[in-house]
Structures are given as C-alpha cells and as structure tokens.
Amino acid sequence: MSYKEQRELEQLPEQIEALEAEQRTLRAELADGTLYARDHERAALLSRRDGEIEELLMQALERWEALSA
C-alpha cells in the first residue's frame, strides 16, 4: 500500500463518522412532520442532502473495504 493510500485509509473512519453525524442531524430534522408544511424548500434541500450523504457513505465504505483488503 502506498503512503497516500495509507493516509487515506487512516482518514476514512473520521470522514465516515462526520457524514454519519450530519446524516443523523438531517434525519432528525426531517422526522419533524411539520417541517414540510412550514418550509417545503428546506425539507426538499435536506432530503436531497440526505441522499448525497448516503451515496458518499457507500463510496467511503467501499473504499475502506478495498484499502483494508
């Protein structure tokens, strides 16, 4: 494993945790049913970001698995 890959592997858990924390916060806000009535645009934005985070998490986990092998 190259130095660059080793550094990437070391940083992945921190990145994954940050994404998971942001996702928990977003999902908590989205769980408030009144959000959609109060601010539909914000609800749509948060929902889109949640999808982006899910994709980023999958990529990071796949990369972690590949580097760990």
Protein Blocks (a to p, Z undefined) as FASTA:
>chain_A
ZZklmmmmmmmmmmmmmmmmmmmmmmmmmmmmklmmmmmmlmmmmmmmmmmmmmmmmmmm
mmmmmmmZZ
